[in-house]
Amino acid sequence: MLWKHIALTSFKEEEVFDGIFTALFGGLLVGRIVYVLFNFDTFKMNILKMILINGFPGIHALSAIFGFLIFFFLFASLKKLSFAKFVDYIVTPLFLALAIVKLGSFFSGSEVGSQTNFFISLKYPNLDGQRHLTALYESIFYFLGTFFSYKLLMNIRKEKYYHGFNLVFFVWYVGLVTTSFDSLKSFRTEVSGISFDILVSSMILLTLTGYFVYYFRSDLLRSLLFFKPKGK
């Protein structure tokens, strides 16, 4: 999908894929560092434990996503490429990648849902009770995000929205999914008893929702006037 999207642009394929691999490395690095900091009692100052991810697994997903975007921005800046134009074509494949990762997490059992009496549930080995299919729910939403993002990209190409709008939508959508489903997970990153992911994602969600309301205020106003009941 990424290759097909880049074929629509004037960007060089080698530069795009260099940027992707750099960003992937940066995302994994940031995600690992944040995970180590949140679980410092386990790692302490043991450098080998921090490096040997196969023996001591764990990456903080939300930090990895934002680490990916930060390193991608740095790469585009160094190469003197337009980050806003560049990133629009990356978002849809990124959504698809997240959807596949979450689907893999569901089938592997690496992300366990919280206990529930809901009729759609699953029993995990060595864990009590029936559990939410949280990773599967997230995967479905990210597949939907892939579709919406692709439609948005086509509208950006028609100049209906500004360059970089796809990234704004991506950050908002990740905030929406994380805020909606993090409470249905059994193992969460908590700070003083509060989920770190919900705290960050809800702030992002509220901020960007306010931005979207402001950005689309004219369309919203026209909708309100159109549906206004007839009267005096």
N, C-alpha and C positions, 0 to 999 in steps of 0.2 A: 504493500500500500504506500509506503514511504517513497519507494522508487517511482511509482506511478505519479504520485503528487509532485515530486521534484521534476519529472519530465514535463510538467506544465509550466515550469519556471525557467528563468535564465541562469539559475544557480548551477554551479559545477557539481556533479555527483560526488566526486572525491572529497570536495570541501564539506558537503552535507554529511557524508558518512563519517568523515574525520570528526566533525562536530558532534555527531550522535555518540560515537565511541568515547570521545572525551567526556561528554555529559553523563554517559552511563557510568564511567569510572568515578566521576565526581559525585554522582548520586549515591552510588554504593559506599563511597568513602564517607560522605556526610551521614548517611543512614547508619553506618556502622559506628561512627564516633558518637552519635547521639544515643544509640542503643547502649554502648559501653558506659556512657555517663549516667544513664538512667539505671544501670545495673552494676554500678561501680563496686558494690559489696561482693559481687561474684568475681569481677575481673581484677579489682584492686590495682596494683601497678605492674601486673604480669603482662609484659608486652606480647609474649607468645600467645597467651589466651586471646588478646585483642586481635592478633593477626590471623590465628588459625580458626577461621570462620567455620570450617567443616567440623572441627572438634568442639567448638563453642559457638554454635550458630545464633544468629539474631541480627536483624537490621530493622531500624525504625522506619516504617514504610512512608509516613508522611514527610519525614525529613529527607528521605531518599528522593522523593518526587521533587521537592523544592531544591534540593542539592543539584539534581539533574538540570533544572531550569536555570539555576545560578551559573553553573559551569557552561551551559549552552550560551548564555548571555555573554560570559567572559570570552568564549571562543569567537562568537560573532564580532565582538568589539575588537579583538586582536586581529581578526581577518578583515576588519573594516567592512563588514556585511551589515545590511539592514536587519537588525534583530526582529523588528515588528513584522516585516515581510517574511522573513525566514521562518519564524516560529509558527505562523498560521498553517504552514504545510506539515508541521511536525505534530501538531496537537491531535489530529484524528488518529494517526498510527499509535500515538502515545495512549490514547483512550483504549484502543484495541489491545495494546500490550497489557494494560492494567486489567482489562476484562479477562484476558487469558491467564494472567498471574493469579487472579482471584479464583478462577475456575480450577486452576491447579491446586491452590490452597485448600479448596473444598474437597477435592478428590483425595488429596494426600492427608487431610486431617490436621494440617499444620495451623489452621485458624479454627478454633473451637468456639461455637456459640454458647450463650448462657442457657441455663436450664429453663424449660418452658413446658406448659401443658397444651400448647398450640397443636392442632391436629397435624400440621406439617412440621415434623421434627425428626431427629436422628439420634440413635444411641451410639456413643463413642466408646471404644474399648477402654477399660480402666477408669472411666469417669461415671459419676452417678447421674441418673435421670436422663430424660430426653433433652435434646439440645436444638437450639435454633440453627437453621442452615444459613448463617450470617454471610459467609464468604460467597455462597451461591447467589444470595440476594444482591450483594455488591457487584458480582460479576454481571448479572443481568442488567443492572443500572448502568454499568460502564459500557456494555454493548449498546445500550440505548444512547449513551453519551457519544459513542462512536458515530452513530447515525446522525444525531443532531449536529455534531461538529462538522461532519462532511457537508451537510446542507448549508451550514453557516459559512464554510469555506467557499462554496460555490457563490453565495451571495456576496462575500468579500471580493471575489474575483469580478463580480458585476458592479463593484463599488457601491453596494448598498450599505456596507459597514466599513469602518476604517481598518487599516492594517493593524494587527495585534488584538483585534476584538475576539478572535478565537481563543487566545491565551486567557483573556479576562473570563470568558465563558468557562474554560477549563478549570481555572482556579476556583471559580464560584461553584461549579458542579462537584469538584472534589470535596469542597467544604460541605456541600449539601449531603453527599453520600456518607461522608465521615460522621457528620453530626447526627444523621438519621440512624446509622447502624452501629456506631461504636458502643452504645449502651447494651447491645445484644451480644457482645463478646465476653468470653470468660476471663481472658487474660489481657489486661489493659495497662497502658503506661499511666501511672497515677503520681501526682504531686500533691502532697498534703491531703490525700483522699479524693482529689479531683482528677478526672481523666484529662491528661495533657492534650490528647488529640481533640476531644470535644471542646476544650477551652479555646484552642487555636482555631479550629475549623468553624466554630460558631461565630467567633469574631470576624473571620473572613466572610462567612455567609451573610452576616448582618450588614457588614460594610459594603459588599458588592451588590447585595440586594437593594440597598439604598441608592447605590450608583446607577443600577439598572432602572429603578423608578425615576430617577432624575433624567437619565439619558432618553428614556422612552416617554417622558412626561407628556409630550405633544400627542402621541398616539393614544396614551391612556385618557387624556382629556377629551380627545375626539370620540373615544369609545363611550365615555361617560355621557357626553352630550347626545350621542346617537341613541343610547338606550334610555335617555331621560323621558319619563312619562309625559304625555301630552297634557297640558292644562292651561292655566291662565298665563 
